[in-house]
Amino acid sequence: ALLQGHWGELFFNALKYADHKKDVFLNIKFEEKEDENLWLQMSWDNHSDIKKDDRGGEGLEGIEEDLRQLNEAKRVDYPMNIENKKNKFKVTLNYKSDLLLMGDFDSGLIENYFS
């Protein structure tokens, strides 16, 4: 649910602030990065009408705070980086990979949910 909320906010922002005259609306890139942890890095970038502003609104600030708490981030460039240069807006999110793994699967939860 948390990922869905983050992605919904990012998609809405991309649509809202996009330069709709451009052929490419949005690029999303997924990569794994490794240091002392394994990270899933997601980059969202699109052409924007906003000239230069490396700040985000309340939605992006909320996502950044979520990621900071979830990742227990101590590094400056994690959990999120925002760039807006030459009318191209880019947001990069970093999730510790262990946050995206499910624990042991309990099939009884599904059976009980639908009964």
Secondary structure, DSSP 8 states (H G I E B T S, - for coil): -HHHHHHHHHHHHHHHHB-TTSS---EEEEEEEESSSEEEEEEEEEEBS--S-----HHHHHHHHHHHHHHT--STT-SEEEEEETTEEEEEEEEEGGGGS--S--HHHHHHHT-
